[in-house]
Amino acid sequence: LSKLMYDKGMVNAFEGNLSVRIGDGLLITPSQICKGFLKEDMLVETDMQGKATKGNRNPSSEILLHLEAYSIRKDIGAVIHAHTPYATAFAVANKPIATKAYPEMIVLFGEIPLVKYGTPSTPDICNDLKNHLFDHDVVLLANHGIVAVGKDLYEAFFKLESAESIAKVLLMSHLLGGEHELPTSEVSKLHEMGKKK
């Protein structure tokens, strides 16, 4: 999946990290390795304190973000952090992704909230995460990027890809004069559909 993300322009040579929960630890992408050229033997296994237990490279510099996500919700089996261009534009603008005009967005996510800024690669990046990740599978990190979680890497990736596509559509709609909002009754129906999925 890391190569697919690189090929689709969802990460560049210096950004993005993926992890999966395995037993009492996790498997995470290494620091300073382009995701498009990642090989299996480059992955790093760590315990839940972030200490490497297998592999000869350093884990991603954003490992604290991953560890915090796993500690917030026991149902999370995989975490992806990326700087996808359209969603990250919302993050840099400090705007959550929310709309009353796009049914798929309303049903799939309700909204994608904005986590307050914390310095990347430090514990500060985790300070506000629990306030949003507990109720959402995709969140924006202010001035930084996006995080998606799922029961496995595929589920997390599909949510990330969907969020990026929606962010692109919403930004393009603003270029065309803005969103055409649905009636309140229809938005309520879509929210109910989202709760049942």
GUMIPA-558161 format. One record per atom (N, C-alpha, C): residue in three letters; atom name; x, y, z. Coordinates in Angstrom, 1 decimal. Each point is the difference from the previous one (the first is absolute). Layout:
N
res | atom | east | north | up
ala | CA | X | Y | Z
...
***
This chain:
197
res | atom | east | north | up
leu | N | 0.8 | -1.2 | 0.0
leu | CA | -0.8 | 1.2 | 0.0
leu | C | 0.8 | 1.3 | 0.0
ser | N | 1.2 | -0.1 | 0.6
ser | CA | 0.8 | 1.2 | 0.1
ser | C | 0.5 | 0.4 | -1.5
lys | N | 0.2 | -0.9 | -0.8
lys | CA | 0.4 | 0.3 | -1.4
lys | C | -1.2 | 0.5 | -0.8
leu | N | -1.2 | -0.5 | 0.3
leu | CA | -1.2 | 0.5 | -0.6
leu | C | -0.2 | 1.4 | 0.4
met | N | 0.2 | 0.3 | 1.2
met | CA | -0.2 | 1.4 | 0.5
met | C | 1.0 | 0.9 | -0.7
tyr | N | 1.2 | -0.4 | -0.1
tyr | CA | 1.0 | 0.8 | -0.7
tyr | C | -0.3 | 0.2 | -1.5
asp | N | -0.5 | -1.1 | -0.6
asp | CA | -0.3 | 0.1 | -1.4
asp | C | -1.2 | 1.0 | -0.3
lys | N | -0.9 | 0.0 | 1.0
lys | CA | -1.2 | 0.8 | -0.1
lys | C | 0.2 | 1.5 | 0.5
gly | N | 1.2 | 0.3 | 0.4
gly | CA | 0.3 | 1.3 | 0.4
gly | C | -0.5 | 0.4 | 1.4
met | N | -0.3 | -1.1 | 0.8
met | CA | -0.5 | 0.2 | 1.4
met | C | 1.1 | 0.2 | 1.0
val | N | 1.2 | -0.3 | -0.3
val | CA | 1.2 | 0.2 | 0.8
val | C | 1.1 | 0.4 | -1.0
asn | N | 1.0 | 0.8 | 0.5
asn | CA | 1.1 | 0.2 | -0.8
asn | C | 1.2 | -0.7 | 0.6
ala | N | 1.2 | 0.3 | -0.5
ala | CA | 1.2 | -0.7 | 0.4
ala | C | 0.3 | 0.1 | 1.5
phe | N | -0.5 | 1.1 | 0.6
phe | CA | 0.4 | 0.3 | 1.4
phe | C | -1.1 | 0.0 | 1.0
glu | N | -1.2 | -0.3 | -0.5
glu | CA | -1.2 | 0.1 | 0.9
glu | C | -0.8 | -1.3 | 0.0
gly | N | -0.8 | -0.2 | 1.1
gly | CA | -0.9 | -1.1 | 0.1
gly | C | 0.6 | -1.2 | 0.8
asn | N | -0.9 | -0.7 | 0.7
asn | CA | 0.4 | -1.1 | 0.7
asn | C | -1.2 | -0.9 | 0.3
leu | N | 0.2 | -1.3 | 0.1
leu | CA | -1.0 | -1.0 | 0.1
leu | C | 0.4 | -1.0 | 1.1
ser | N | -1.0 | -0.5 | 0.8
ser | CA | 0.3 | -1.0 | 1.0
ser | C | -1.2 | -0.9 | 0.1
val | N | 0.3 | -1.2 | 0.5
val | CA | -1.0 | -1.0 | 0.4
val | C | 0.2 | -0.5 | 1.4
arg | N | -1.0 | -0.3 | 0.7
arg | CA | 0.1 | -0.6 | 1.3
arg | C | 0.3 | -1.5 | -0.2
ile | N | 1.0 | -0.5 | 0.7
ile | CA | 0.3 | -1.5 | 0.0
ile | C | 0.3 | -0.4 | 1.4
gly | N | -0.9 | -0.8 | 0.5
gly | CA | 0.1 | -0.5 | 1.4
gly | C | 0.1 | 1.1 | 1.0
asp | N | 1.1 | 0.0 | 0.7
asp | CA | 0.2 | 1.1 | 1.1
asp | C | 0.9 | 1.1 | -0.5
gly | N | 0.1 | 0.1 | -1.3
gly | CA | 0.8 | 1.1 | -0.6
gly | C | -0.5 | 0.5 | -1.3
leu | N | 0.8 | 0.6 | -0.8
leu | CA | -0.4 | 0.4 | -1.4
leu | C | 1.1 | -0.1 | -1.0
leu | N | -0.3 | -0.1 | -1.2
leu | CA | 0.9 | 0.0 | -1.1
leu | C | -0.2 | 1.4 | -0.7
ile | N | 1.1 | 0.7 | -0.2
ile | CA | -0.1 | 1.4 | -0.5
ile | C | 1.0 | 0.2 | -1.1
thr | N | -0.3 | 0.9 | -0.9
thr | CA | 1.0 | 0.4 | -1.0
thr | C | 1.2 | 0.7 | 0.6
pro | N | 1.1 | -0.1 | -0.6
pro | CA | 1.3 | 0.6 | 0.6
pro | C | 0.1 | 1.5 | -0.3
ser | N | 0.8 | 0.6 | 0.7
ser | CA | 0.3 | 1.5 | -0.2
ser | C | 0.9 | 0.1 | -1.3
gln | N | -0.3 | 1.1 | -0.7
gln | CA | 0.9 | 0.4 | -1.1
gln | C | 0.1 | -1.0 | -1.1
ile | N | -1.1 | -0.8 | -0.3
ile | CA | 0.0 | -0.9 | -1.1
ile | C | -1.2 | 0.4 | -0.9
cys | N | 0.2 | 0.3 | -1.3
cys | CA | -1.1 | 0.3 | -0.9
cys | C | -1.0 | -1.1 | 0.0
lys | N | -1.3 | 0.2 | 0.2
lys | CA | -1.0 | -1.0 | 0.0
lys | C | -0.1 | -0.7 | -1.3
gly | N | 0.4 | 0.6 | -1.1
gly | CA | -0.1 | -0.6 | -1.3
gly | C | 1.1 | -1.1 | -0.2
phe | N | 1.0 | 0.0 | 0.8
phe | CA | 1.1 | -1.0 | -0.1
phe | C | 0.2 | -0.9 | 1.2
leu | N | -1.1 | 0.0 | 0.8
leu | CA | 0.1 | -0.8 | 1.2
leu | C | 0.0 | -1.4 | -0.2
lys | N | 0.8 | -0.8 | 0.7
lys | CA | 0.0 | -1.5 | -0.1
lys | C | -0.4 | -0.5 | 1.4
glu | N | -0.5 | -1.2 | 0.0
glu | CA | -0.5 | -0.6 | 1.2
glu | C | 1.0 | -0.1 | 1.1
asp | N | 1.3 | -0.3 | -0.3
asp | CA | 1.0 | -0.1 | 1.0
asp | C | 0.5 | 1.3 | 0.6
met | N | -0.6 | 1.1 | -0.5
met | CA | 0.3 | 1.3 | 0.5
met | C | -0.9 | 0.4 | 1.2
leu | N | -1.1 | -0.7 | 0.1
leu | CA | -1.0 | 0.3 | 1.0
leu | C | 0.6 | -0.2 | 1.4
val | N | -0.5 | 0.8 | 1.0
val | CA | 0.5 | -0.1 | 1.3
val | C | -1.1 | -0.5 | 1.0
glu | N | 0.3 | -1.0 | 0.8
glu | CA | -0.9 | -0.5 | 1.0
glu | C | 0.3 | 0.7 | 1.3
thr | N | -1.0 | 0.5 | 0.7
thr | CA | 0.2 | 0.6 | 1.3
thr | C | -1.0 | -0.5 | 1.1
asp | N | 0.3 | 0.3 | 1.2
asp | CA | -0.9 | -0.2 | 1.1
asp | C | -1.0 | 1.2 | 0.0
met | N | -0.9 | 0.0 | 1.0
met | CA | -1.0 | 1.0 | 0.0
met | C | 0.5 | 1.3 | 0.8
gln | N | 1.3 | 0.0 | 0.3
gln | CA | 0.7 | 1.2 | 0.5
gln | C | 0.8 | 0.6 | -1.1
gly | N | 0.1 | -0.7 | -1.2
gly | CA | 0.7 | 0.6 | -1.1
gly | C | 1.5 | -0.5 | -0.1
lys | N | 0.4 | -0.9 | 0.9
lys | CA | 1.3 | -0.6 | -0.1
lys | C | 0.1 | -1.1 | -1.0
ala | N | 1.0 | 0.2 | -0.9
ala | CA | 0.2 | -1.0 | -1.1
ala | C | 0.3 | -1.4 | 0.6
thr | N | -0.7 | -1.0 | -0.5
thr | CA | 0.3 | -1.4 | 0.4
thr | C | 0.5 | -0.9 | -1.1
lys | N | -0.2 | 0.5 | -1.3
lys | CA | 0.4 | -0.7 | -1.1
lys | C | 0.2 | 0.9 | -1.2
gly | N | 1.1 | -0.2 | -0.7
gly | CA | 0.3 | 0.8 | -1.2
gly | C | 1.3 | 0.8 | 0.3
asn | N | 0.6 | 0.5 | -1.1
asn | CA | 1.3 | 0.7 | 0.2
asn | C | -0.1 | 1.5 | -0.4
arg | N | -1.2 | 0.5 | 0.0
arg | CA | -0.2 | 1.4 | -0.3
arg | C | -0.8 | 0.7 | 1.1
asn | N | 0.0 | 1.3 | 0.0
asn | CA | -0.8 | 0.8 | 1.0
asn | C | -1.4 | 0.0 | -0.5
pro | N | -0.9 | -0.1 | 1.0
pro | CA | -1.5 | 0.2 | -0.4
pro | C | -0.3 | 1.4 | -0.4
ser | N | -1.1 | 0.2 | -0.7
ser | CA | -0.4 | 1.3 | -0.4
ser | C | 0.1 | 1.0 | 1.1
ser | N | 0.4 | 1.2 | -0.4
ser | CA | 0.1 | 1.1 | 1.0
ser | C | -1.4 | 0.3 | 0.6
glu | N | -1.1 | -0.4 | -0.6
glu | CA | -1.3 | 0.3 | 0.5
glu | C | -0.6 | -1.2 | 0.8
ile | N | 0.9 | -0.9 | 0.5
ile | CA | -0.5 | -1.2 | 0.7
ile | C | -0.9 | 0.4 | 1.2
leu | N | 0.3 | 1.2 | 0.6
leu | CA | -0.9 | 0.4 | 1.2
leu | C | -1.4 | 0.2 | -0.4
leu | N | -0.2 | 0.5 | -1.2
leu | CA | -1.4 | 0.2 | -0.5
leu | C | -0.7 | -1.4 | -0.2
his | N | 0.7 | -1.0 | -0.5
his | CA | -0.6 | -1.3 | -0.2
his | C | -0.3 | -0.6 | 1.4
leu | N | 1.0 | 0.0 | 0.9
leu | CA | -0.2 | -0.6 | 1.3
leu | C | -1.2 | 0.7 | 0.7
glu | N | -0.1 | 1.3 | -0.1
glu | CA | -1.2 | 0.6 | 0.6
glu | C | -1.3 | -0.4 | -0.6
ala | N | 0.0 | -0.2 | -1.3
ala | CA | -1.3 | -0.4 | -0.6
ala | C | -0.4 | -1.4 | 0.5
tyr | N | 1.0 | -0.9 | 0.1
tyr | CA | -0.3 | -1.4 | 0.5
tyr | C | -0.5 | 0.0 | 1.4
ser | N | 0.6 | 1.0 | 0.8
ser | CA | -0.4 | 0.0 | 1.4
ser | C | -1.4 | 0.6 | 0.2
ile | N | -0.5 | 0.8 | -0.9
ile | CA | -1.3 | 0.7 | 0.1
ile | C | -1.1 | -1.0 | -0.3
arg | N | 0.2 | -0.9 | -1.0
arg | CA | -1.0 | -1.0 | -0.4
arg | C | 0.5 | -1.3 | -0.2
lys | N | -0.5 | -1.0 | 0.7
lys | CA | 0.5 | -1.4 | -0.2
lys | C | -0.4 | -0.6 | -1.3
asp | N | -1.0 | 0.5 | -0.7
asp | CA | -0.5 | -0.6 | -1.2
asp | C | 0.9 | 0.4 | -1.2
ile | N | 0.9 | 0.9 | 0.2
ile | CA | 0.9 | 0.5 | -1.1
ile | C | 1.1 | -1.1 | -0.2
gly | N | 0.1 | -0.5 | -1.3
gly | CA | 1.0 | -0.9 | -0.3
gly | C | 1.1 | 0.5 | -0.9
ala | N | -0.3 | 1.2 | -0.6
ala | CA | 1.0 | 0.6 | -0.9
ala | C | -0.2 | 1.5 | 0.0
val | N | 1.1 | 0.7 | -0.2
val | CA | 0.0 | 1.5 | 0.0
val | C | 0.8 | 0.5 | -1.2
ile | N | -0.5 | 0.9 | -0.7
ile | CA | 0.7 | 0.7 | -1.2
ile | C | 0.0 | 1.5 | 0.3
his | N | 1.2 | 0.5 | -0.1
his | CA | 0.2 | 1.5 | 0.1
his | C | 0.6 | 0.4 | -1.3
ala | N | -0.7 | 1.0 | -0.7
ala | CA | 0.5 | 0.4 | -1.3
ala | C | -0.2 | 1.5 | -0.1
his | N | 0.6 | 0.6 | -1.1
his | CA | -0.2 | 1.4 | -0.3
his | C | -0.6 | 0.1 | -1.4
thr | N | -1.2 | -0.7 | -0.2
thr | CA | -0.7 | 0.1 | -1.3
thr | C | -0.3 | 1.4 | -0.3
pro | N | 0.3 | 0.5 | -1.2
pro | CA | -0.1 | 1.4 | -0.3
pro | C | -1.3 | 0.7 | 0.3
tyr | N | -1.1 | -0.6 | -0.4
tyr | CA | -1.3 | 0.8 | 0.2
tyr | C | -0.4 | 0.0 | 1.5
ala | N | 0.0 | -1.1 | 0.6
ala | CA | -0.3 | -0.1 | 1.4
ala | C | 0.9 | 0.9 | 0.9
thr | N | 1.3 | -0.1 | -0.4
thr | CA | 1.0 | 0.8 | 0.7
thr | C | -0.2 | 1.5 | -0.2
ala | N | -0.5 | 0.4 | -1.1
ala | CA | -0.4 | 1.4 | -0.3
ala | C | -1.0 | 0.5 | 1.1
phe | N | -1.0 | -0.9 | 0.3
phe | CA | -0.9 | 0.4 | 1.0
phe | C | 0.7 | 0.1 | 1.4
ala | N | 0.9 | -1.0 | 0.3
ala | CA | 0.8 | 0.0 | 1.2
ala | C | 0.8 | 1.3 | 0.2
val | N | 0.7 | 0.4 | -1.1
val | CA | 0.8 | 1.2 | 0.0
val | C | -0.8 | 1.2 | 0.2
ala | N | -1.2 | 0.0 | -0.6
ala | CA | -0.9 | 1.1 | 0.2
ala | C | -0.7 | 0.0 | 1.3
asn | N | 0.2 | -1.0 | 0.8
asn | CA | -0.7 | -0.2 | 1.3
asn | C | -1.5 | -0.1 | -0.1
lys | N | -0.4 | -0.7 | -1.0
lys | CA | -1.5 | -0.2 | -0.2
lys | C | -0.3 | -1.5 | 0.0
pro | N | -1.0 | -0.4 | 0.8
pro | CA | -0.4 | -1.4 | -0.1
pro | C | -0.7 | -0.2 | -1.4
ile | N | -0.1 | -1.3 | -0.4
ile | CA | -0.7 | -0.3 | -1.2
ile | C | -1.4 | -0.3 | 0.4
ala | N | -0.9 | 0.9 | -0.4
ala | CA | -1.4 | -0.2 | 0.3
ala | C | -0.9 | 0.7 | -1.1
thr | N | -1.1 | -0.6 | -0.3
thr | CA | -0.9 | 0.6 | -1.0
thr | C | -1.4 | -0.4 | 0.2
lys | N | -0.9 | 0.8 | -0.6
lys | CA | -1.4 | -0.4 | 0.0
lys | C | -0.5 | -0.2 | -1.5
ala | N | 1.0 | -0.2 | -0.8
ala | CA | -0.2 | -0.1 | -1.5
ala | C | 0.3 | -1.3 | -0.6
tyr | N | 0.8 | -0.8 | 0.7
tyr | CA | 0.6 | -1.2 | -0.7
tyr | C | -0.5 | -1.2 | 0.8
pro | N | -1.0 | -0.8 | -0.5
pro | CA | -0.5 | -1.1 | 0.7
pro | C | 1.0 | -1.0 | 0.5
glu | N | 0.9 | -0.4 | -0.8
glu | CA | 1.0 | -1.0 | 0.3
glu | C | 0.8 | 0.4 | 1.2
met | N | 0.4 | 1.3 | 0.1
met | CA | 0.7 | 0.5 | 1.1
met | C | -0.8 | -0.1 | 1.3
ile | N | -1.2 | 0.4 | -0.1
ile | CA | -0.9 | 0.0 | 1.2
ile | C | -0.2 | -1.4 | 0.5
val | N | -0.3 | -1.0 | -0.9
val | CA | -0.2 | -1.4 | 0.4
val | C | 1.2 | -0.7 | 0.5
leu | N | 1.1 | 0.2 | -0.7
leu | CA | 1.3 | -0.7 | 0.4
leu | C | 0.6 | 0.6 | 1.2
phe | N | 0.1 | 1.3 | 0.2
phe | CA | 0.8 | 0.6 | 1.0
phe | C | -0.8 | 0.9 | 0.9
gly | N | -1.1 | 0.6 | -0.4
gly | CA | -0.6 | 1.0 | 0.8
gly | C | 0.8 | 1.3 | -0.2
glu | N | 1.1 | 0.0 | 0.6
glu | CA | 1.1 | 1.0 | -0.2
glu | C | 1.3 | -0.6 | 0.3
ile | N | 1.0 | 0.6 | -0.5
ile | CA | 1.4 | -0.4 | 0.4
ile | C | 0.6 | 1.2 | 0.8
pro | N | 0.1 | -0.2 | 1.3
pro | CA | 0.4 | 1.1 | 0.9
pro | C | 1.4 | 0.3 | -0.1
leu | N | 0.3 | 1.2 | 0.6
leu | CA | 1.4 | 0.5 | 0.0
leu | C | 0.5 | -0.1 | 1.4
val | N | 1.1 | -0.8 | 0.1
val | CA | 0.8 | -0.1 | 1.3
val | C | 0.9 | 1.2 | 0.1
lys | N | 0.0 | 0.6 | 1.2
lys | CA | 0.9 | 1.1 | 0.3
lys | C | 1.4 | -0.3 | -0.3
tyr | N | 0.7 | 1.1 | -0.5
tyr | CA | 1.5 | -0.2 | -0.3
tyr | C | 0.8 | -0.4 | 1.1
gly | N | 0.9 | -0.9 | -0.3
gly | CA | 1.1 | -0.4 | 1.0
gly | C | 1.2 | -0.3 | -0.9
thr | N | 1.2 | 0.4 | 0.6
thr | CA | 1.2 | -0.2 | -0.8
thr | C | 0.2 | -1.4 | -0.5
pro | N | 0.2 | -0.2 | -1.3
pro | CA | 0.2 | -1.4 | -0.5
pro | C | 1.1 | -0.7 | 0.6
ser | N | -0.1 | -1.3 | 0.2
ser | CA | 1.0 | -0.9 | 0.5
ser | C | 0.3 | 0.2 | 1.5
thr | N | -0.9 | 0.8 | 0.7
thr | CA | 0.1 | 0.2 | 1.4
thr | C | -1.3 | -0.5 | 0.7
pro | N | 0.0 | -0.1 | 1.3
pro | CA | -1.2 | -0.4 | 0.7
pro | C | -1.1 | 1.0 | -0.2
asp | N | 0.4 | 1.3 | -0.3
asp | CA | -1.1 | 1.0 | -0.2
asp | C | -1.0 | -0.3 | -1.1
ile | N | 0.5 | -0.8 | -1.0
ile | CA | -0.9 | -0.3 | -1.1
ile | C | -1.2 | -0.8 | 0.5
cys | N | 0.1 | -0.7 | 1.2
cys | CA | -1.0 | -0.8 | 0.5
cys | C | -1.0 | 0.6 | 0.9
asn | N | 0.3 | 1.3 | 0.4
asn | CA | -0.8 | 0.6 | 1.1
asn | C | -1.5 | 0.0 | -0.2
asp | N | -0.4 | 0.3 | -1.3
asp | CA | -1.4 | 0.2 | -0.3
asp | C | -0.6 | -1.2 | -0.7
leu | N | 0.8 | -1.0 | -0.3
leu | CA | -0.5 | -1.1 | -0.9
leu | C | -1.1 | -0.7 | 0.7
lys | N | 0.0 | -0.3 | 1.3
lys | CA | -1.0 | -0.8 | 0.6
lys | C | -1.4 | 0.7 | 0.0
asn | N | 0.0 | 1.3 | -0.1
asn | CA | -1.3 | 0.8 | -0.1
asn | C | -0.7 | -0.2 | -1.3
his | N | 0.6 | -0.6 | -1.0
his | CA | -0.6 | -0.1 | -1.3
his | C | 0.0 | -1.5 | -0.5
leu | N | 1.1 | -0.7 | 0.2
leu | CA | 0.2 | -1.3 | -0.5
leu | C | -1.0 | -1.0 | 0.6
phe | N | -0.4 | 0.3 | 1.2
phe | CA | -0.9 | -1.0 | 0.7
phe | C | -1.3 | -0.1 | -0.8
asp | N | -0.5 | 1.0 | -0.7
asp | CA | -1.2 | 0.0 | -0.7
asp | C | 0.1 | 0.0 | -1.5
his | N | 1.2 | 0.1 | -0.5
his | CA | 0.3 | 0.2 | -1.4
his | C | 1.1 | -1.0 | -0.5
asp | N | -0.1 | -0.5 | -1.2
asp | CA | 1.0 | -0.9 | -0.5
asp | C | 1.0 | 0.8 | -0.9
val | N | -0.3 | 1.2 | -0.3
val | CA | 0.9 | 0.9 | -0.8
val | C | 0.0 | 1.4 | 0.6
val | N | 1.2 | 0.5 | 0.3
val | CA | 0.1 | 1.3 | 0.6
val | C | 1.1 | 0.8 | -0.8
leu | N | -0.1 | 1.3 | 0.1
leu | CA | 1.1 | 0.9 | -0.6
leu | C | 0.8 | 0.4 | 1.2
leu | N | 1.3 | 0.1 | -0.3
leu | CA | 1.0 | 0.6 | 1.0
leu | C | 0.3 | 1.4 | -0.4
ala | N | -0.4 | 1.0 | 0.8
ala | CA | 0.1 | 1.4 | -0.4
ala | C | 1.5 | 0.3 | -0.5
asn | N | 0.0 | 0.7 | -1.2
asn | CA | 1.3 | 0.4 | -0.6
asn | C | 0.9 | -1.2 | -0.3
his | N | -0.5 | -1.2 | -0.1
his | CA | 0.9 | -1.1 | -0.2
his | C | -0.5 | -1.1 | -1.0
gly | N | -1.1 | -0.6 | 0.2
gly | CA | -0.4 | -1.1 | -0.9
gly | C | -1.3 | -0.7 | 0.5
ile | N | -0.1 | -1.3 | -0.3
ile | CA | -1.2 | -0.7 | 0.3
ile | C | 0.3 | -1.4 | 0.6
val | N | -0.8 | -0.5 | 0.8
val | CA | 0.1 | -1.3 | 0.6
val | C | -1.3 | -0.8 | -0.3
ala | N | 0.2 | -1.3 | -0.4
ala | CA | -1.1 | -0.9 | -0.2
ala | C | 0.3 | -1.3 | 0.7
val | N | -1.1 | -0.5 | 0.7
val | CA | 0.2 | -1.3 | 0.7
val | C | -1.1 | -1.0 | -0.5
gly | N | 0.3 | -1.3 | 0.2
gly | CA | -0.9 | -1.0 | -0.3
gly | C | 0.3 | -1.3 | 0.7
lys | N | -0.8 | -1.0 | -0.3
lys | CA | 0.3 | -1.3 | 0.6
lys | C | 1.2 | -0.6 | -0.6
asp | N | 0.3 | 0.4 | -1.2
asp | CA | 1.3 | -0.5 | -0.7
asp | C | 0.4 | 1.1 | -1.0
leu | N | 1.2 | -0.2 | -0.6
leu | CA | 0.5 | 1.0 | -0.9
leu | C | -0.9 | 0.4 | -1.1
tyr | N | -0.6 | -1.0 | -0.6
tyr | CA | -0.9 | 0.2 | -1.1
tyr | C | -1.2 | 1.0 | 0.3
glu | N | -0.6 | -0.3 | 1.2
glu | CA | -1.1 | 0.8 | 0.4
glu | C | 0.5 | 1.5 | 0.3
ala | N | 1.1 | 0.1 | 0.6
ala | CA | 0.6 | 1.3 | 0.3
ala | C | 0.3 | 0.7 | -1.3
phe | N | 0.6 | -0.7 | -1.0
phe | CA | 0.3 | 0.6 | -1.3
phe | C | -1.2 | 0.4 | -0.7
phe | N | -1.1 | -0.8 | -0.1
phe | CA | -1.2 | 0.4 | -0.7
phe | C | -0.6 | 1.2 | 0.6
lys | N | 0.0 | 0.2 | 1.3
lys | CA | -0.5 | 1.2 | 0.6
lys | C | 0.8 | 1.2 | -0.3
leu | N | 1.3 | -0.2 | 0.0
leu | CA | 0.9 | 1.1 | -0.4
leu | C | -0.2 | 0.4 | -1.4
glu | N | -0.1 | -0.9 | -0.9
glu | CA | -0.2 | 0.3 | -1.4
glu | C | -1.3 | 0.7 | -0.3
ser | N | -1.1 | -0.5 | 0.7
ser | CA | -1.3 | 0.6 | -0.1
ser | C | 0.0 | 1.5 | 0.5
ala | N | 0.7 | 0.2 | 1.2
ala | CA | 0.1 | 1.3 | 0.5
ala | C | 0.7 | 1.0 | -0.9
glu | N | 1.1 | -0.5 | -0.6
glu | CA | 0.7 | 0.8 | -1.0
glu | C | -0.8 | 0.4 | -1.2
ser | N | -0.8 | -1.0 | -0.5
ser | CA | -0.8 | 0.3 | -1.2
ser | C | -1.1 | 1.0 | 0.4
ile | N | -0.6 | -0.1 | 1.2
ile | CA | -1.0 | 0.9 | 0.4
ile | C | 0.6 | 1.4 | 0.2
ala | N | 1.2 | 0.1 | 0.6
ala | CA | 0.6 | 1.3 | 0.2
ala | C | 0.3 | 0.7 | -1.4
lys | N | 0.4 | -0.8 | -1.0
lys | CA | 0.2 | 0.5 | -1.3
lys | C | -1.3 | 0.6 | -0.6
val | N | -1.1 | -0.7 | 0.1
val | CA | -1.2 | 0.4 | -0.6
val | C | -0.5 | 1.3 | 0.7
leu | N | 0.1 | 0.0 | 1.3
leu | CA | -0.5 | 1.2 | 0.7
leu | C | 0.9 | 1.3 | -0.3
leu | N | 1.3 | -0.2 | -0.1
leu | CA | 0.8 | 1.1 | -0.4
leu | C | -0.3 | 0.5 | -1.4
met | N | -0.2 | -1.0 | -0.9
met | CA | -0.4 | 0.4 | -1.4
met | C | -1.3 | 0.7 | -0.1
ser | N | -1.0 | -0.4 | 0.9
ser | CA | -1.3 | 0.6 | 0.0
ser | C | 0.1 | 1.5 | 0.4
his | N | 1.0 | 0.3 | 0.9
his | CA | 0.2 | 1.4 | 0.4
his | C | 0.5 | 0.8 | -1.2
leu | N | 0.8 | -0.6 | -0.9
leu | CA | 0.5 | 0.7 | -1.2
leu | C | -1.2 | 0.3 | -0.9
leu | N | -1.0 | -0.8 | 0.1
leu | CA | -1.2 | 0.2 | -0.9
leu | C | -1.1 | 0.9 | 0.6
gly | N | 0.4 | 0.6 | 1.1
gly | CA | -1.0 | 0.9 | 0.7
gly | C | -0.5 | -0.5 | 1.3
gly | N | 0.4 | -1.1 | 0.5
gly | CA | -0.5 | -0.5 | 1.3
gly | C | -0.9 | -1.2 | -0.1
glu | N | -0.3 | -0.6 | 1.2
glu | CA | -0.9 | -1.1 | 0.0
glu | C | -1.4 | 0.4 | -0.1
his | N | -0.8 | -0.9 | -0.5
his | CA | -1.5 | 0.1 | -0.1
his | C | -0.5 | -0.9 | 1.1
glu | N | -0.4 | 0.5 | 1.1
glu | CA | -0.4 | -0.8 | 1.2
glu | C | -1.3 | -0.7 | -0.3
leu | N | -0.1 | -1.2 | 0.6
leu | CA | -1.2 | -0.8 | 0.0
leu | C | -1.0 | 0.6 | 1.0
pro | N | -1.3 | -0.3 | -0.1
pro | CA | -0.9 | 0.4 | 1.0
pro | C | 0.3 | -0.6 | 1.3
thr | N | -0.3 | 0.6 | 1.1
thr | CA | 0.3 | -0.5 | 1.4
thr | C | -0.6 | -1.3 | 0.2
ser | N | -1.2 | -0.3 | -0.5
ser | CA | -0.7 | -1.3 | 0.2
ser | C | 0.8 | -1.1 | -0.7
glu | N | 0.6 | 0.3 | -1.2
glu | CA | 0.8 | -1.0 | -0.7
glu | C | 1.3 | -0.2 | 0.7
val | N | 0.6 | 1.0 | 0.6
val | CA | 1.3 | -0.1 | 0.7
val | C | -0.3 | -0.9 | 1.2
ser | N | -1.1 | 0.2 | 0.7
ser | CA | -0.3 | -0.9 | 1.2
ser | C | -0.2 | -1.4 | -0.4
lys | N | -0.6 | -0.3 | -1.1
lys | CA | -0.2 | -1.4 | -0.5
lys | C | 1.4 | -0.6 | -0.3
leu | N | 0.9 | 0.8 | -0.6
leu | CA | 1.3 | -0.6 | -0.3
leu | C | 0.8 | -0.3 | 1.3
his | N | -0.2 | 0.9 | 1.0
his | CA | 0.7 | -0.2 | 1.3
his | C | -0.5 | -1.3 | 0.6
glu | N | -1.3 | -0.3 | -0.1
glu | CA | -0.6 | -1.2 | 0.5
glu | C | 0.6 | -1.2 | -0.7
met | N | 0.1 | 0.1 | -1.3
met | CA | 0.6 | -1.1 | -0.9
met | C | 1.4 | -0.3 | 0.5
gly | N | 0.7 | 1.0 | 0.3
gly | CA | 1.4 | -0.1 | 0.5
gly | C | 0.1 | -0.7 | 1.3
lys | N | -1.0 | 0.2 | 0.9
lys | CA | 0.0 | -0.6 | 1.3
lys | C | -0.2 | -1.5 | -0.1
lys | N | -0.8 | -0.4 | -1.1
lys | CA | -0.3 | -1.4 | -0.1
lys | C | 1.0 | -0.8 | -0.8
lys | N | 1.0 | 0.6 | -0.6
lys | CA | 0.9 | -0.7 | -0.8
lys | C | 1.0 | -0.8 | 0.9
***
